[in-house]
Amino acid sequence: MVRVSRSSCAHTVWRRAIGAAAVVIATQLATRIARAEQTATVAPPKGLVGGSGDGVYGRFDGDLDLGLALGAELGSVGNAAPTVRATAHYFSSAGLYASGRIKAGDHSAPSLFGIGVDLRPLFLPRWVKGLQTGSALFDLTLDSLSLSLGAFWPQQSDPQGPKPYRGFDAQLGLGVPLLATAPGPWIEVRGAFRYPDGAHREEAVLLLLSFHGLVTTPFSRGSGL
């Protein structure tokens, strides 16, 4: 009887120990799950730190977007001519551009130099409102829509002609990132409308291969970018 009683007590103790261990394990799991849910709730959006798939796509790696493009210009004033374009945008939104067209032959468009402002109005409003689609290729292409307004000075084709003239340059452009990130190579297409002083309007299409890089300026170093 004593042995049976001891055996019964041993089984009771084991059952209670197993039950207590199960309760402890369940409690620990519940605690960890609750902590994970709380962390996911209070974690800052990836958009604030520039992660992928967040609508930023690397554009907050620096506050100044520098771009250099090479390509060809097809226009109404002559055959295709090589062209170069340099840009600088603050937070990929507003900036400056400088462009040049190089005469490549007797029938090519004359050389030209232009400067002005370049605006990309879609990125910051879209990102602030959380309207990203999750597709880096689509979002970056949409955000690259830009409007350029500036002045240009073409080279005189006749050295004995009148004084060099200038004109107003308006361009609309769009780009596609080849690596689906803001920094890196892009293919760009731009349409240009130029209004020379005292002459007819000129139209042109620019096909460009560009490379963009991001740098951090002293203006934003204090903000932790």
C-alpha positions as CSV (number, residue, x, y, z in Angstrom):
1,M,0.0,0.0,0.0
2,V,2.8,2.3,0.8
3,R,4.4,1.6,-2.6
4,V,1.1,2.3,-4.4
5,S,0.7,5.5,-2.5
6,R,4.2,6.7,-3.3
7,S,3.7,5.8,-7.0
8,S,0.4,7.7,-7.1
9,C,2.1,10.7,-5.4
10,A,4.9,10.6,-7.9
11,H,2.5,10.6,-10.9
12,T,0.6,13.5,-9.3
13,V,3.8,15.5,-8.9
14,W,4.8,14.9,-12.5
15,R,1.4,15.9,-13.8
16,R,1.5,19.1,-11.8
17,A,5.1,19.8,-12.9
18,I,4.2,19.3,-16.6
19,G,1.1,21.5,-16.2
20,A,3.1,24.2,-14.5
21,A,5.8,24.1,-17.3
22,A,3.1,24.3,-19.9
23,V,1.6,27.3,-18.2
24,V,5.1,29.0,-18.0
25,I,5.8,28.3,-21.7
26,A,2.4,29.6,-22.8
27,T,2.9,32.7,-20.7
28,Q,6.3,33.3,-22.2
29,L,5.1,32.9,-25.7
30,A,2.1,35.2,-25.1
31,T,4.5,37.8,-23.7
32,R,6.8,37.6,-26.6
33,I,4.0,37.8,-29.1
34,A,2.6,40.9,-27.3
35,R,6.0,42.5,-27.3
36,A,6.4,41.8,-31.1
37,E,3.0,43.3,-31.8
38,Q,3.8,46.4,-29.7
39,T,7.2,46.8,-31.5
40,A,5.5,46.6,-34.9
41,T,2.9,49.1,-33.8
42,V,5.3,51.8,-32.5
43,A,8.2,51.2,-35.0
44,P,8.8,54.2,-37.2
45,P,7.6,53.9,-40.8
46,K,10.4,52.7,-43.1
47,G,9.8,55.9,-45.1
48,L,11.4,57.9,-42.4
49,V,14.6,56.0,-42.6
50,G,14.7,55.4,-46.4
51,G,14.1,51.7,-46.5
52,S,13.1,49.9,-49.7
53,G,9.5,49.6,-50.7
54,D,8.6,52.7,-48.7
55,G,8.3,55.3,-51.4
56,V,11.7,56.7,-50.9
57,Y,13.9,54.1,-52.6
58,G,17.2,55.5,-51.4
59,R,16.5,59.2,-52.0
60,F,17.2,60.0,-48.3
61,D,20.7,58.6,-48.4
62,G,21.7,62.3,-49.0
63,D,19.9,65.6,-49.4
64,L,21.4,66.6,-52.8
65,D,20.8,64.6,-55.9
66,L,23.5,65.1,-58.5
67,G,23.0,63.9,-62.1
68,L,25.0,63.8,-65.2
69,A,23.5,62.8,-68.6
70,L,24.8,62.2,-72.1
71,G,22.8,61.6,-75.2
72,A,21.4,63.0,-78.4
73,E,19.1,65.8,-79.3
74,L,16.7,65.5,-82.3
75,G,15.2,68.8,-83.2
76,S,13.8,71.2,-85.8
77,V,16.9,73.2,-86.4
78,G,19.2,70.5,-87.8
79,N,20.3,66.9,-87.7
80,A,20.9,65.0,-84.4
81,A,23.6,66.5,-82.2
82,P,25.3,65.3,-79.0
83,T,24.0,66.8,-75.8
84,V,25.1,66.9,-72.2
85,R,23.0,67.8,-69.1
86,A,23.9,68.3,-65.5
87,T,21.4,68.6,-62.6
88,A,21.4,69.2,-58.9
89,H,18.1,68.7,-56.9
90,Y,17.5,69.3,-53.2
91,F,15.7,66.3,-51.8
92,S,15.0,65.2,-55.4
93,S,12.5,68.0,-55.7
94,A,13.8,71.4,-56.7
95,G,17.1,72.3,-58.3
96,L,19.1,73.7,-61.1
97,Y,20.3,72.4,-64.5
98,A,23.0,73.3,-67.0
99,S,22.9,71.8,-70.5
100,G,24.9,71.9,-73.7
101,R,24.4,70.9,-77.3
102,I,27.5,70.3,-79.5
103,K,27.5,70.8,-83.2
104,A,28.6,67.5,-84.8
105,G,28.7,68.4,-88.5
106,D,27.7,70.8,-91.2
107,H,24.0,69.9,-91.1
108,S,23.9,69.4,-87.3
109,A,22.1,71.7,-85.0
110,P,24.3,74.6,-83.8
111,S,26.0,74.4,-80.4
112,L,24.0,75.7,-77.5
113,F,24.3,76.4,-73.8
114,G,21.4,76.7,-71.3
115,I,20.8,77.1,-67.6
116,G,17.7,77.2,-65.5
117,V,15.6,75.7,-62.7
118,D,14.2,72.2,-62.7
119,L,11.2,71.1,-60.6
120,R,10.1,67.6,-59.7
121,P,6.7,68.3,-58.0
122,L,5.4,64.8,-57.4
123,F,7.9,63.1,-55.0
124,L,7.5,64.9,-51.6
125,P,3.7,65.3,-51.7
126,R,3.2,61.7,-52.8
127,W,5.5,60.4,-50.1
128,V,4.1,62.5,-47.3
129,K,0.5,61.3,-48.2
130,G,1.7,57.7,-48.3
131,L,0.6,57.2,-51.9
132,Q,3.4,54.9,-52.9
133,T,2.4,51.7,-54.8
134,G,5.3,49.6,-53.5
135,S,6.7,49.3,-57.0
136,A,10.0,51.1,-57.0
137,L,10.1,51.2,-60.8
138,F,6.7,52.8,-61.1
139,D,7.0,55.2,-58.2
140,L,10.4,56.5,-59.3
141,T,9.3,56.9,-62.9
142,L,6.3,58.8,-61.8
143,D,8.3,61.0,-59.4
144,S,10.9,61.8,-62.1
145,L,8.4,64.0,-64.0
146,S,10.1,67.3,-64.2
147,L,9.5,70.8,-65.6
148,S,12.5,72.9,-66.6
149,L,12.4,76.6,-67.2
150,G,15.5,78.6,-68.2
151,A,17.5,80.5,-70.8
152,F,19.7,79.4,-73.7
153,W,22.4,81.0,-75.8
154,P,23.1,79.3,-79.2
155,Q,26.3,79.6,-81.2
156,Q,26.1,81.9,-84.2
157,S,26.2,80.0,-87.5
158,D,27.4,83.1,-89.3
159,P,30.4,84.9,-87.6
160,Q,29.5,88.1,-89.6
161,G,25.8,87.9,-88.6
162,P,24.0,89.9,-85.9
163,K,24.9,89.8,-82.2
164,P,24.5,86.5,-80.4
165,Y,20.9,86.1,-79.3
166,R,19.3,84.3,-76.4
167,G,15.9,82.7,-75.8
168,F,13.5,81.1,-73.3
169,D,13.7,77.3,-72.8
170,A,10.9,75.1,-71.5
171,Q,11.3,71.4,-71.1
172,L,9.2,68.5,-69.8
173,G,10.9,65.2,-69.0
174,L,10.5,61.7,-67.6
175,G,13.0,59.0,-66.6
176,V,13.2,55.3,-65.9
177,P,15.6,54.0,-63.3
178,L,17.5,50.9,-64.7
179,L,18.2,49.5,-61.2
180,A,14.8,50.6,-59.6
181,T,16.7,52.8,-57.1
182,A,17.1,56.6,-57.1
183,P,20.9,56.4,-57.2
184,G,22.3,54.8,-60.3
185,P,21.7,54.8,-64.1
186,W,18.6,56.2,-65.7
187,I,17.1,56.5,-69.2
188,E,15.5,59.9,-69.7
189,V,13.4,61.4,-72.4
190,R,12.8,65.2,-72.6
191,G,10.8,67.4,-74.8
192,A,12.0,71.0,-75.3
193,F,10.4,74.1,-76.6
194,R,12.7,77.0,-77.2
195,Y,11.7,80.5,-78.1
196,P,14.6,82.5,-79.5
197,D,14.4,86.3,-79.4
198,G,13.1,87.5,-82.8
199,A,12.9,84.0,-84.3
200,H,10.5,81.1,-84.7
201,R,10.0,78.5,-82.0
202,E,12.2,75.5,-82.0
203,E,11.2,72.0,-80.9
204,A,13.5,69.1,-79.8
205,V,13.5,65.7,-78.2
206,L,16.4,64.7,-75.9
207,L,17.3,61.0,-75.4
208,L,19.6,60.7,-72.5
209,L,21.5,58.1,-70.4
210,S,22.2,59.6,-67.0
211,F,23.7,58.6,-63.7
212,H,22.5,60.0,-60.4
213,G,24.3,60.0,-57.0
214,L,23.3,61.4,-53.6
215,V,25.5,63.5,-51.3
216,T,24.9,65.0,-47.9
217,T,25.4,68.7,-47.5
218,P,26.2,70.6,-44.3
219,F,22.6,71.9,-44.3
220,S,21.2,68.4,-43.4
221,R,24.1,66.8,-41.4
222,G,22.6,68.1,-38.2
223,S,19.3,66.3,-39.0
224,G,21.0,62.9,-39.0
225,L,20.7,62.2,-42.7
